[in-house]
Amino acid sequence: MFLSAILGFLAVLSLVLMLWQWFVARRFPLHERAGTHSFAPAVTLLKPLKGHDAHAEACLRSWFAQNYPGPLQILFGVASAADPVCETVRNLLRENPGIDAELIVCGPPPGANSKVSKLVELARAARHDILIVSDADVRVTPDFLANVVAPLRNQETGLVNCFYRLANPTTLAMQWEAVAINADFWSQVLQANSLKPMDFALGAVMAVRREQLEKIGGFAALMNCLADDYQLGNRIVRGGQRIALSPVVVECWSEPMDWSAVWTHQLRWARTIRVCQPAPYFFSILSNATLWPVLWLAVNPSGLVLVFCLGCLGLRMATAAHLQQKLTGARNHYLYSWLVPIKDLLQTAIWVAAFGGNHIEWRGQKMRLQRDGTLQKC
């Protein structure tokens, strides 16, 4: 009876947390555009690259198509001139001779984080004081730059970031991951922001002032960090600046992934968050609105508990589908609502595994994640 009471309390709590998460996300002005583009400071886009896939050209081309009224410099960085993405970049440079853009061969990475190692070299060639850092797989709309720099009009803003969506969940495993990214992640961020100001950054696209970057030691201070986006944002906040969250959403395009690849990705993500925010990650299991009702029903299979469990699962699937629709603008996610409870139960296994070790696989390399968030090659 005591166990049933505890599980009943946790089931109700998970329902409350789920509805709170949905409510704050519903109120956020997602996709809202700036009313004016009169603020257009000179910016340099830093684009570290590695490898080439079917979506690389379209993602890179979207940055050449920016309707930005201010000066724009684009710097692409690769570790080696033999990287297959170099030919794509060179073709885009030839097609856009009027745009200030350059391909830079950065050489072998001096740090464990090859992306940040490239950013160190790219920042040296940047001519402007506002730096935009973007992942290779990001595709943006033509008005993106004009909108993402808008919050920097406020001098107290040291960094601007934005939400991202998995744009092409082409396999069933990726549809499962889309629940985690397109429904849960961004709404959980907003839930955390409703308790305290944002003190970390989302790494798909970040706009930062060079002055603030130099105060924290530049990109060189992050070369051995896995969660360089988290560390960058957190250190800027600790330096007295604030982080702004732009309502504009970018797209992340991925190669097809099977269940093994998605599991590896989610486990790496989970262990990273566990190291960066150990207490919040530990208590995040409380918001699993499938796990606790199911466990309560297993211990107390009464009619009342069954009705509660079914109602909770129905609400969980409905809110997850609505959140995906709000982020992506599409409705086909409702066809995969049945994956939501499966995602929650597998997420429980990932949560347990996150505490079961410090080894991760990242960009084909096996590494050990240290307690301070730095990486050590295995």
C-alpha positions in Angstrom: 0.0 0.0 0.0 2.9 2.4 0.8 4.6 1.6 -2.5 1.3 2.2 -4.3 0.9 5.6 -2.6 4.5 6.7 -3.6 4.0 5.6 -7.2 0.6 7.3 -7.3 2.2 10.6 -6.1 5.0 10.3 -8.7 2.4 9.5 -11.4 0.4 12.7 -10.5 3.6 14.7 -10.3 4.7 13.6 -13.7 1.4 14.6 -15.2 1.7 18.1 -13.6 5.2 18.5 -14.9 4.2 17.4 -18.4 1.3 19.9 -18.5 3.5 22.7 -17.1 6.1 21.9 -19.9 3.3 22.0 -22.5 1.9 25.2 -21.1 5.1 27.3 -21.1 5.9 26.0 -24.6 2.5 26.9 -25.9 3.0 30.5 -24.7 6.4 31.0 -26.3 6.2 33.2 -29.5 7.9 30.5 -31.6 8.7 31.6 -35.2 7.9 35.2 -34.5 9.9 37.6 -36.7 11.5 40.9 -35.8 9.3 43.9 -36.9 12.3 45.8 -38.3 15.8 45.0 -39.6 17.2 48.5 -38.9 19.8 46.9 -36.6 22.3 45.2 -38.9 25.8 45.2 -37.4 28.7 43.6 -39.3 28.9 39.9 -38.6 31.2 37.0 -39.4 29.8 33.5 -39.8 32.1 30.7 -38.5 31.2 27.4 -40.1 33.4 24.4 -39.0 32.9 21.5 -41.4 33.8 17.8 -41.6 32.7 15.4 -44.3 29.9 15.6 -46.9 26.4 14.1 -47.1 23.4 14.5 -49.3 22.2 17.6 -47.4 25.5 19.5 -47.1 25.2 21.7 -50.2 21.6 22.8 -49.5 22.5 23.6 -45.9 25.6 25.6 -46.9 23.8 27.3 -49.8 21.2 28.7 -47.4 23.8 30.9 -45.8 24.7 32.5 -49.1 21.1 33.3 -49.6 20.8 35.6 -46.6 18.8 38.9 -47.0 21.0 40.7 -44.6 21.5 44.5 -45.0 24.7 44.6 -43.0 28.3 43.5 -43.9 28.6 39.7 -43.8 31.8 37.6 -43.8 31.5 33.8 -44.1 34.4 31.5 -43.1 34.3 27.8 -43.7 36.9 25.7 -41.8 38.1 22.1 -42.5 40.9 20.1 -40.9 42.3 18.9 -44.3 42.1 20.1 -47.9 41.3 16.5 -48.8 37.9 16.7 -47.0 35.2 16.0 -49.6 33.2 19.0 -48.4 35.9 21.3 -49.8 34.7 20.9 -53.4 31.2 21.8 -52.5 32.4 24.9 -50.7 34.6 25.9 -53.6 31.7 25.6 -56.0 29.6 27.8 -53.8 32.4 30.4 -53.6 32.6 30.5 -57.4 28.8 30.8 -57.7 28.7 33.7 -55.3 31.7 36.0 -56.1 30.0 39.0 -54.6 29.9 37.5 -51.1 32.9 37.9 -48.7 33.5 34.2 -48.1 36.6 32.0 -47.7 37.5 28.4 -47.1 40.3 27.9 -44.5 42.2 24.7 -44.0 42.8 24.7 -40.2 45.1 21.7 -39.9 44.9 18.8 -37.4 42.9 19.7 -34.3 45.1 20.6 -31.3 42.2 19.8 -28.9 39.9 16.9 -28.3 36.9 18.9 -29.7 37.7 19.1 -33.5 34.8 21.6 -34.1 36.1 24.1 -31.5 39.7 23.6 -32.7 38.5 24.8 -36.1 36.7 27.7 -34.5 39.9 28.9 -32.9 41.5 29.2 -36.4 38.4 30.7 -38.0 38.1 33.4 -35.2 41.6 34.6 -36.1 40.5 35.4 -39.6 37.2 37.0 -38.5 37.1 40.8 -39.3 33.9 41.7 -37.4 33.0 41.9 -33.8 29.8 39.8 -33.8 30.5 36.1 -34.5 27.8 33.6 -35.6 28.7 30.0 -34.9 26.7 27.4 -36.8 26.9 23.6 -37.0 27.5 22.1 -40.4 24.0 20.4 -40.7 22.0 23.6 -40.2 19.8 25.1 -42.9 18.3 28.6 -42.4 15.7 30.9 -44.0 16.8 34.0 -45.9 15.8 36.3 -43.0 17.6 34.3 -40.3 20.6 36.5 -39.7 18.5 39.7 -39.5 16.4 38.1 -36.8 19.1 36.3 -34.8 21.2 39.5 -34.3 18.2 41.6 -33.2 18.5 40.8 -29.4 22.1 42.0 -29.5 20.8 45.6 -29.7 20.6 45.2 -26.0 24.1 45.7 -24.6 23.4 43.3 -21.7 22.9 40.4 -24.1 26.1 38.6 -24.6 24.8 35.6 -26.6 21.8 34.8 -28.7 20.8 31.2 -29.6 17.7 29.5 -31.0 15.8 26.3 -31.1 16.4 23.7 -33.8 14.3 20.9 -35.3 15.2 17.5 -36.8 14.0 18.3 -40.3 14.2 14.8 -41.9 13.3 11.9 -39.6 13.4 9.4 -42.5 13.5 6.2 -40.4 11.4 4.8 -37.6 14.3 5.3 -35.2 14.6 8.9 -36.3 10.9 9.4 -35.8 11.5 8.2 -32.2 14.3 10.7 -31.8 12.1 13.4 -33.3 9.9 13.1 -30.2 12.9 13.8 -28.0 14.1 16.8 -30.1 11.0 18.3 -31.7 8.6 17.8 -28.8 10.5 17.4 -25.5 13.8 19.1 -25.7 12.8 22.7 -26.6 9.8 22.6 -24.2 12.0 21.3 -21.4 14.4 24.2 -22.0 11.4 26.7 -21.7 10.3 24.9 -18.5 13.7 25.4 -17.0 13.7 29.0 -18.2 10.4 29.6 -16.3 12.3 28.9 -13.1 15.5 30.8 -13.8 17.3 32.8 -16.6 19.0 30.7 -19.2 22.6 29.9 -18.3 23.6 27.7 -21.2 23.5 27.9 -25.0 22.0 25.7 -27.7 24.7 25.0 -30.2 23.0 24.8 -33.6 23.5 28.5 -34.1 24.9 31.0 -31.6 25.6 34.7 -32.0 28.2 36.1 -29.6 30.1 39.4 -29.2 33.9 39.0 -29.7 34.4 41.1 -26.5 32.5 38.5 -24.4 34.2 35.6 -26.1 37.6 37.0 -25.3 36.7 37.6 -21.6 36.2 33.9 -21.2 39.4 33.0 -22.9 38.2 32.6 -26.5 37.4 29.4 -28.2 40.7 28.0 -27.1 39.3 27.7 -23.6 36.7 25.2 -24.9 38.9 23.0 -27.1 38.7 20.0 -24.8 35.0 20.4 -23.9 32.4 18.1 -25.3 29.5 20.5 -24.6 31.2 23.6 -26.0 27.8 25.3 -26.5 26.8 24.7 -22.8 30.2 25.9 -21.6 30.2 29.0 -23.9 26.8 30.1 -22.7 27.4 29.3 -19.0 30.7 31.2 -18.9 29.2 34.2 -20.6 26.4 34.3 -18.0 28.9 33.9 -15.1 30.7 36.9 -16.6 27.6 39.1 -16.1 25.9 39.0 -19.5 22.6 37.3 -20.3 21.5 34.9 -23.0 18.7 35.7 -25.3 16.5 33.0 -26.9 15.4 33.9 -30.5 12.0 32.6 -31.5 13.3 31.8 -35.0 13.8 28.0 -35.5 16.5 26.5 -37.7 16.5 23.1 -39.4 19.0 20.3 -38.8 19.4 17.8 -41.6 20.8 14.4 -40.8 21.8 11.3 -42.7 19.5 8.3 -42.1 20.1 6.7 -38.8 19.2 3.2 -37.5 18.3 2.3 -33.9 21.9 1.8 -33.0 23.0 5.2 -34.2 20.1 6.9 -32.5 20.8 5.1 -29.3 24.5 6.2 -29.4 23.5 9.8 -30.1 20.9 9.9 -27.3 23.3 8.2 -24.8 26.1 10.7 -25.7 23.6 13.6 -25.2 22.4 12.1 -21.9 25.9 11.7 -20.5 26.8 15.2 -21.6 23.8 16.7 -19.8 24.5 14.6 -16.7 28.0 16.0 -16.4 27.0 19.6 -17.1 23.9 19.6 -14.9 24.0 16.6 -12.6 21.1 17.5 -10.2 18.6 18.7 -12.9 19.4 15.6 -15.0 18.9 13.2 -12.0 15.5 14.7 -11.2 14.4 14.8 -14.9 13.1 11.3 -14.5 10.3 12.7 -12.4 8.7 14.2 -15.5 8.4 10.9 -17.3 4.7 10.8 -17.8 4.7 7.2 -19.1 7.0 5.5 -16.6 5.3 6.4 -13.3 1.6 5.8 -14.4 2.6 2.4 -15.8 4.5 1.5 -12.7 1.6 2.6 -10.5 -0.8 0.4 -12.6 1.6 -2.6 -12.3 1.5 -2.3 -8.5 -2.1 -1.3 -8.2 -4.2 -2.7 -11.2 -7.5 -1.1 -10.0 -10.0 0.4 -12.3 -9.4 3.9 -11.1 -5.6 3.6 -11.6 -6.2 2.1 -15.1 -8.4 5.1 -16.1 -5.7 7.5 -14.8 -3.0 5.6 -16.6 -4.8 5.6 -19.9 -5.7 9.3 -19.5 -2.1 10.2 -18.8 -0.8 8.3 -21.8 -3.4 9.9 -24.0 -2.5 13.4 -22.8 1.2 12.6 -23.2 0.7 11.6 -26.8 -1.5 14.5 -27.7 0.7 17.2 -26.1 3.9 15.7 -27.7 2.2 15.7 -31.1 1.1 19.3 -30.6 4.5 20.4 -29.6 6.0 18.8 -32.7 3.4 20.6 -34.8 4.2 23.9 -33.2 7.9 23.5 -33.8 7.9 22.1 -37.3 4.6 23.3 -38.7 3.7 19.8 -39.9 0.9 17.5 -38.8 2.3 14.1 -39.9 3.7 13.6 -36.4 0.3 12.6 -35.2 0.8 9.3 -37.2 3.7 8.5 -34.9 2.0 9.3 -31.6 2.2 5.7 -30.6 6.0 6.0 -30.4 5.8 8.5 -27.6 5.2 6.0 -24.7 7.9 3.8 -26.3 10.3 6.8 -26.4 9.6 7.5 -22.7 10.3 3.9 -21.6 13.5 3.7 -23.7 14.4 7.1 -22.3 14.3 5.5 -18.9 16.9 3.0 -20.0 19.0 5.9 -21.4 18.7 7.8 -18.1 20.0 4.7 -16.2 22.8 4.2 -18.7 23.8 7.8 -18.4 24.9 7.1 -14.9 26.6 3.8 -15.8 29.7 5.1 -17.5 31.7 8.0 -18.9 32.6 6.7 -22.4 30.9 8.2 -25.4 31.2 7.8 -29.2 31.5 11.1 -31.1 32.1 11.6 -34.8 33.4 8.0 -35.0 35.8 8.3 -32.1 35.6 6.7 -28.7 36.3 9.2 -25.9 36.1 9.4 -22.1 34.1 12.2 -20.6 35.8 13.7 -17.5 33.9 15.0 -14.5 34.7 18.6 -15.5 33.1 18.1 -18.9 36.4 17.8 -20.9 37.2 15.0 -23.2 40.0 12.4 -23.2 40.6 10.3 -26.3 40.6 6.6 -25.6 
